[in-house]
Amino acid sequence: MISKKLLAAAAGLALVLPASAFATLSTGAKAPEFTATGALAGKAFSFDLHKALKKGPVVVYFFPKAETPGCNAEAAAFAQAIADFKKAGAQVIGLSADNLDALKAFSVKHCSGRFPVATATPAIIKAYDVALVNQGKDTGITNRTSYVIARDGTIKLVHSDLNYVDHVKLTLAEVRGLKKG
């Protein structure tokens, strides 16, 4: 269980570190393929990035911890915008280091059953370079980072900011741009 002190420290980092201070994969890089187990509308769900990309672009967003204020608000914002993402031909998946039981409840309550959330394994966290590090130590949770991945597997947008506010707006704009291009 993540302590309140750790969550407060992570939230505090959002106020003092600019988004560029977080290490992430670069725009133009090839997105690491992964499969993950998660939940959609409270039911177990399996996600395969390679298969998903065959259908169109994918927004992969990492969030620190289910049932925390920023993560709850971010999931609700993605849920409200899901029809717009689908209209632009994109799928959305949220990933965190949370276990499946936590994600099942979260997928119903905050994602409104509109998109899947899955457990980011240590291998996925490392591949996407999203471990939240505080004072040189891995916190065991992920940074809040959103990736837009084009159908060819190329990363088109990276937005890493512990403040959730712009993640939906920026990823949706990028997905819409991909559809036009």
Rosetta silent file (secondary structure, phi, psi, omega in degrees, C-alpha in Angstrom):
SEQUENCE: MISKKLLAAAAGLALVLPASAFATLSTGAKAPEFTATGALAGKAFSFDLHKALKKGPVVVYFFPKAETPGCNAEAAAFAQAIADFKKAGAQVIGLSADNLDALKAFSVKHCSGRFPVATATPAIIKAYDVALVNQGKDTGITNRTSYVIARDGTIKLVHSDLNYVDHVKLTLAEVRGLKKG
SCORE:     score description
SCORE:     0.000 S_00000001
   1 L     0.000  136.113 -179.989    0.000    0.000    0.000 S_00000001
   2 L   -79.521  132.037 -179.015    1.306    3.452   -0.903 S_00000001
   3 L   -75.796  157.424  177.319    1.659    5.738    2.075 S_00000001
   4 H   -63.455  -33.669  178.388    0.012    9.138    2.238 S_00000001
   5 H   -62.807  -41.757 -179.354    3.494   10.667    2.622 S_00000001
   6 H   -66.204  -43.667  178.448    4.623    9.101   -0.645 S_00000001
   7 H   -64.637  -39.254  177.457    1.540   10.301   -2.508 S_00000001
   8 H   -64.217  -40.083  178.314    1.972   13.795   -1.092 S_00000001
   9 H   -63.557  -42.185  179.069    5.605   13.779   -2.195 S_00000001
  10 H   -63.697  -42.955  178.170    4.608   12.696   -5.700 S_00000001
  11 H   -64.442  -38.524  178.761    1.976   15.426   -5.884 S_00000001
  12 H   -63.952  -34.438  177.737    4.522   17.946   -4.613 S_00000001
  13 H   -59.639  -34.433  179.873    6.912   17.008   -7.386 S_00000001
  14 H   -60.915  -28.409 -177.770    4.337   18.168   -9.908 S_00000001
  15 H   -83.857  -24.313 -174.842    4.626   21.633   -8.465 S_00000001
  16 H  -110.260  -17.735 -178.885    8.416   21.890   -8.497 S_00000001
  17 L  -107.059  130.693  174.519    9.562   19.863  -11.486 S_00000001
  18 L   -70.833  158.669 -178.846    8.873   20.951  -15.048 S_00000001
  19 H   -56.002  -34.160 -177.543    7.477   18.282  -17.377 S_00000001
  20 H   -68.857  -12.652 -179.455   10.826   18.104  -19.182 S_00000001
  21 H   -74.865  -15.128 -179.263   12.512   16.912  -15.973 S_00000001
  22 L   -88.046  134.951  175.824   10.896   13.499  -16.343 S_00000001
  23 L   -78.354  133.894  178.120   12.668   10.906  -18.438 S_00000001
  24 L  -147.092  173.312  170.995   10.439    9.411  -21.093 S_00000001
  25 L   -70.967  156.586 -176.592   10.680    7.819  -24.490 S_00000001
  26 L   -92.060  150.697  170.659   11.159   10.302  -27.309 S_00000001
  27 L   -59.228  137.030 -178.326    8.740   11.371  -29.980 S_00000001
  28 L    95.115  -16.962  178.729    9.631    9.436  -33.125 S_00000001
  29 L   -73.830  160.364  174.561   10.838    6.374  -31.201 S_00000001
  30 E   -81.542  128.564  179.948    9.277    2.971  -31.729 S_00000001
  31 L   -71.305  132.245  175.996    6.866    2.160  -28.896 S_00000001
  32 L   -63.132  133.833  177.462    7.788   -1.002  -26.999 S_00000001
  33 L   -75.698  149.017  178.093    5.212   -3.721  -27.577 S_00000001
  34 L  -156.276  159.704  167.585    3.506   -5.148  -24.526 S_00000001
  35 E  -123.261  147.906 -177.988    0.612   -7.212  -23.328 S_00000001
  36 E  -147.774  150.965  175.673   -1.090   -6.440  -20.046 S_00000001
  37 E  -102.230  135.987 -178.626   -3.866   -7.754  -17.870 S_00000001
  38 E  -156.916 -147.061 -176.675   -6.400   -5.305  -16.595 S_00000001
  39 E  -141.910  146.060  173.355  -10.062   -4.496  -16.346 S_00000001
  40 E  -134.747  117.877 -178.352  -12.813   -3.085  -18.494 S_00000001
  41 L    54.444   37.178  175.669  -16.085   -2.262  -16.744 S_00000001
  42 L    84.962   -2.997 -179.013  -14.986   -4.357  -13.768 S_00000001
  43 E  -109.058  148.180  179.062  -14.213   -7.484  -15.758 S_00000001
  44 E   -56.900  142.551 -173.974  -10.791   -8.970  -16.474 S_00000001
  45 E  -145.626  140.779  176.960   -9.394   -7.747  -19.769 S_00000001
  46 E  -114.171  133.782 -178.004   -6.277   -8.554  -21.769 S_00000001
  47 E  -121.868  133.515  177.556   -4.599   -5.870  -23.884 S_00000001
  48 E  -125.990  112.129 -176.773   -2.032   -6.425  -26.628 S_00000001
  49 H   -58.728  -43.655 -178.782   -0.529   -3.237  -28.080 S_00000001
  50 H   -56.419  -46.404  179.374    0.525   -4.947  -31.315 S_00000001
  51 H   -67.394  -40.304 -179.061   -3.054   -6.128  -31.975 S_00000001
  52 H   -63.466  -38.946 -178.637   -4.558   -2.786  -30.940 S_00000001
  53 H   -66.548  -21.381  176.457   -2.342   -0.847  -33.356 S_00000001
  54 L   -64.892  -23.282 -178.565   -3.745   -2.880  -36.259 S_00000001
  55 L   -92.617  -16.352 -178.279   -7.030   -1.046  -35.633 S_00000001
  56 L   146.900 -173.893 -179.125   -5.544    2.460  -35.381 S_00000001
  57 L   -64.098  157.161 -179.442   -3.601    4.750  -33.056 S_00000001
  58 E  -130.597  134.242  170.980   -3.471    4.056  -29.337 S_00000001
  59 E   -97.556  117.365  176.391   -3.243    6.438  -26.406 S_00000001
  60 E  -108.730  112.640  179.254   -1.297    4.752  -23.630 S_00000001
  61 E  -118.510  131.235  178.426   -1.480    6.801  -20.475 S_00000001
  62 E   -97.585  136.952  178.135    0.312    5.919  -17.270 S_00000001
  63 L  -131.730  148.757 -173.562   -1.116    7.090  -13.965 S_00000001
  64 L   -64.321  -50.787 -169.358    0.387    6.816  -10.474 S_00000001
  65 L  -160.689  125.015  175.222   -2.324    5.233   -8.319 S_00000001
  66 L   -60.206  151.415  177.580   -6.002    4.338   -8.591 S_00000001
  67 L    65.266   31.826  169.959   -8.322    5.971   -6.072 S_00000001
  68 L  -118.534  151.365 -171.540   -6.236    9.128   -5.701 S_00000001
  69 H   -53.234  -49.393 -178.517   -7.719   12.521   -6.593 S_00000001
  70 H   -65.750  -40.043 -179.728   -5.625   13.322   -9.681 S_00000001
  71 H   -70.054  -37.784  176.379   -5.880    9.808  -11.098 S_00000001
  72 H   -63.223  -45.687 -179.395   -9.621    9.682  -10.490 S_00000001
  73 H   -65.920  -40.186  179.650  -10.100   13.021  -12.245 S_00000001
  74 H   -64.328  -45.013  179.024   -7.861   12.024  -15.157 S_00000001
  75 H   -61.318  -42.018  178.739   -9.740    8.743  -15.679 S_00000001
  76 H   -63.371  -38.397  178.674  -13.070   10.590  -15.581 S_00000001
  77 H   -66.082  -42.961  175.984  -11.780   13.088  -18.154 S_00000001
  78 H   -63.350  -42.013  179.908  -10.667   10.282  -20.496 S_00000001
  79 H   -59.846  -42.373  179.651  -14.038    8.560  -19.984 S_00000001
  80 H   -65.764  -28.884 -176.825  -15.902   11.744  -20.928 S_00000001
  81 H   -97.432    1.889 -173.597  -13.799   12.110  -24.088 S_00000001
  82 H   -57.861  -39.454  179.011  -13.849    8.449  -25.186 S_00000001
  83 H   -60.795  -37.504  178.472  -16.434    9.047  -27.941 S_00000001
  84 H   -68.045  -39.576  176.689  -14.132   11.724  -29.403 S_00000001
  85 H   -63.343  -44.513  179.940  -11.143    9.364  -29.301 S_00000001
  86 H   -63.577  -40.792  178.561  -13.183    6.639  -31.026 S_00000001
  87 H   -60.679  -33.401  177.908  -14.414    9.100  -33.653 S_00000001
  88 L   -84.105    1.552  176.004  -10.756    9.902  -34.368 S_00000001
  89 L    85.908   13.656 -174.573  -10.078    6.156  -34.706 S_00000001
  90 L  -109.015  153.905  171.048   -8.068    5.750  -31.503 S_00000001
  91 E  -107.176  154.639  177.662   -8.190    3.456  -28.511 S_00000001
  92 E  -124.129  137.860  170.872   -7.242    4.501  -24.979 S_00000001
  93 E  -138.934  134.735  174.844   -5.697    2.368  -22.257 S_00000001
  94 E  -100.348  143.644  179.956   -4.589    3.472  -18.809 S_00000001
  95 E  -132.903  139.333  173.412   -1.727    1.721  -17.012 S_00000001
  96 E  -149.022  172.648  178.629   -0.516    1.841  -13.439 S_00000001
  97 L   -81.395    3.805  179.311    1.376   -0.400  -11.047 S_00000001
  98 L   -63.119  154.958  177.503   -1.921   -1.176   -9.273 S_00000001
  99 L   -82.165  168.104 -175.161   -3.071   -4.777   -8.953 S_00000001
 100 H   -59.486  -40.981 -179.693   -6.019   -6.214  -10.883 S_00000001
 101 H   -60.304  -43.773  178.459   -8.477   -6.014   -7.983 S_00000001
 102 H   -63.497  -39.248 -177.925   -7.854   -2.288   -7.538 S_00000001
 103 H   -72.097  -30.126  177.389   -8.190   -1.722  -11.285 S_00000001
 104 H   -60.159  -49.775  179.558  -11.484   -3.634  -11.525 S_00000001
 105 H   -65.560  -42.692 -179.611  -13.189   -1.220   -9.134 S_00000001
 106 H   -61.196  -38.645 -177.667  -11.429    1.795  -10.665 S_00000001
 107 H   -65.781  -27.455  177.631  -12.549    0.789  -14.179 S_00000001
 108 H   -84.676  -53.060 -171.917  -16.165    0.935  -13.109 S_00000001
 109 H   -69.882  -44.736 -172.950  -16.131    3.903  -10.758 S_00000001
 110 L  -109.092  -25.227  176.868  -13.795    6.344  -12.506 S_00000001
 111 L   -93.096   -5.303  179.609  -13.447    5.036  -16.078 S_00000001
 112 L    53.812   26.020  179.247  -17.221    4.490  -16.247 S_00000001
 113 L    68.656   14.771 -173.426  -16.581    1.200  -18.050 S_00000001
 114 L   -93.549  -18.787  178.030  -15.633    3.137  -21.203 S_00000001
 115 L  -154.550  156.465 -177.478  -11.985    2.131  -21.594 S_00000001
 116 L   -81.873  154.043  169.657   -9.625   -0.435  -20.095 S_00000001
 117 E  -128.166  145.129 -174.337   -7.020    0.051  -17.403 S_00000001
 118 E  -139.928  163.546  178.310   -4.254   -2.468  -16.863 S_00000001
 119 E   -80.303  123.260  174.894   -1.388   -3.364  -14.583 S_00000001
 120 L   -84.983  111.600  178.210    1.947   -1.990  -15.747 S_00000001
 121 L   -70.327  163.298  175.258    4.470   -4.688  -14.941 S_00000001
 122 H   -54.143  -35.725  179.175    8.004   -3.697  -13.946 S_00000001
 123 H   -65.586  -41.113  178.427    9.080   -4.600  -17.511 S_00000001
 124 H   -67.007  -44.655  179.578    6.485   -2.242  -19.043 S_00000001
 125 H   -58.323  -43.296  178.948    7.389    0.535  -16.605 S_00000001
 126 H   -67.502  -45.709 -177.774   11.064    0.161  -17.522 S_00000001
 127 H   -60.573  -36.057 -179.240   10.399   -0.087  -21.284 S_00000001
 128 L   -95.458   -0.055  176.178    8.349    3.133  -21.238 S_00000001
 129 L    54.369   51.667 -175.885   10.664    4.843  -18.736 S_00000001
 130 L  -120.627   17.252  176.345    7.814    5.887  -16.450 S_00000001
 131 E   -66.639  130.528  176.406    9.001    4.894  -12.974 S_00000001
 132 E   -82.418  117.574 -177.477    8.323    7.755  -10.584 S_00000001
 133 E  -110.776  133.041  178.702   11.602    8.429   -8.827 S_00000001
 134 E  -127.086  121.701 -179.207   11.828   10.620   -5.736 S_00000001
 135 L    52.211   42.895  176.278   15.245   11.612   -4.368 S_00000001
 136 L    79.833    1.234 -178.519   16.895    8.922   -6.461 S_00000001
 137 E  -114.881  136.962  175.356   14.604    6.128   -5.248 S_00000001
 138 E   -67.721  127.223 -177.911   11.968    4.286   -7.226 S_00000001
 139 E   -83.247  -12.146 -177.072    8.610    4.928   -5.518 S_00000001
 140 E    85.837    1.959  176.307    6.968    1.795   -6.919 S_00000001
 141 E  -122.768  165.715 -179.649    4.404    3.842   -8.826 S_00000001
 142 E   -92.468  154.849  171.622    4.395    5.243  -12.339 S_00000001
 143 L   -72.316  162.162  175.359    4.784    8.807  -13.397 S_00000001
 144 L   -87.967  100.713 -177.824    1.786   10.448  -15.089 S_00000001
 145 E  -136.335  132.869  177.897    2.848   10.156  -18.725 S_00000001
 146 E  -114.699  136.321  176.304    0.718    9.929  -21.848 S_00000001
 147 E  -121.246  136.252  167.574    1.886    8.545  -25.176 S_00000001
 148 E  -105.377  122.757 -177.073    0.110    8.747  -28.521 S_00000001
 149 E  -114.908  121.895  179.948    1.273    5.845  -30.654 S_00000001
 150 L   -71.978  164.957 -177.762    0.546    5.855  -34.384 S_00000001
 151 L   -54.379  -31.608 -179.912   -0.628    2.779  -36.207 S_00000001
 152 L   -82.113    3.010  177.827    2.950    2.051  -37.356 S_00000001
 153 L    89.179    4.258  179.675    4.100    1.915  -33.713 S_00000001
 154 E   -85.230  136.117  176.619    5.829    5.300  -33.748 S_00000001
 155 E   -76.111  121.898 -177.623    5.418    7.569  -30.746 S_00000001
 156 E  -101.891  -24.394  179.740    3.839   10.794  -31.973 S_00000001
 157 E  -148.367  138.862  172.482    3.311   12.601  -28.656 S_00000001
 158 E  -128.577  125.616  175.136    4.781   12.369  -25.187 S_00000001
 159 E  -132.371  113.482 -178.200    3.280   14.389  -22.357 S_00000001
 160 E  -121.465  110.209 -177.304    4.723   13.817  -18.898 S_00000001
 161 L  -159.489  125.566  179.620    3.293   15.971  -16.143 S_00000001
 162 L   -64.673  -19.622  173.619    1.994   14.944  -12.722 S_00000001
 163 L   -79.081  120.511 -173.972   -0.777   17.504  -13.176 S_00000001
 164 L   -73.199  -15.799 -164.826   -3.488   15.569  -15.038 S_00000001
 165 L   -52.571  -44.246 -173.482   -5.234   18.594  -16.556 S_00000001
 166 L   -93.340   -3.960 -174.762   -3.733   18.650  -20.088 S_00000001
 167 H   -60.227  -47.622 -178.463   -3.337   14.931  -20.777 S_00000001
 168 H   -67.457  -47.495 -177.418   -6.727   14.391  -22.441 S_00000001
 169 H   -58.924  -46.632 -176.699   -6.685   17.648  -24.388 S_00000001
 170 H   -71.134  -40.881 -179.886   -3.182   17.111  -25.791 S_00000001
 171 H   -69.148  -39.422  178.483   -3.585   13.435  -26.657 S_00000001
 172 H   -64.583  -42.097  178.189   -6.941   14.011  -28.336 S_00000001
 173 H   -60.410  -42.213  179.854   -5.534   16.879  -30.416 S_00000001
 174 H   -65.948  -43.399  179.350   -2.647   14.662  -31.556 S_00000001
 175 H   -61.871  -42.795  178.214   -4.960   11.767  -32.440 S_00000001
 176 H   -62.163  -38.326  177.075   -7.186   14.107  -34.442 S_00000001
 177 H   -63.912  -36.897  177.976   -4.089   15.366  -36.264 S_00000001
 178 H   -64.464  -37.607 -178.669   -3.122   11.803  -37.169 S_00000001
 179 H   -66.756  -37.165  179.995   -6.543   11.228  -38.692 S_00000001
 180 H   -71.439  -34.565 -175.851   -6.189   14.334  -40.885 S_00000001
 181 L   -81.717    0.000    0.000   -2.656   13.386  -41.950 S_00000001
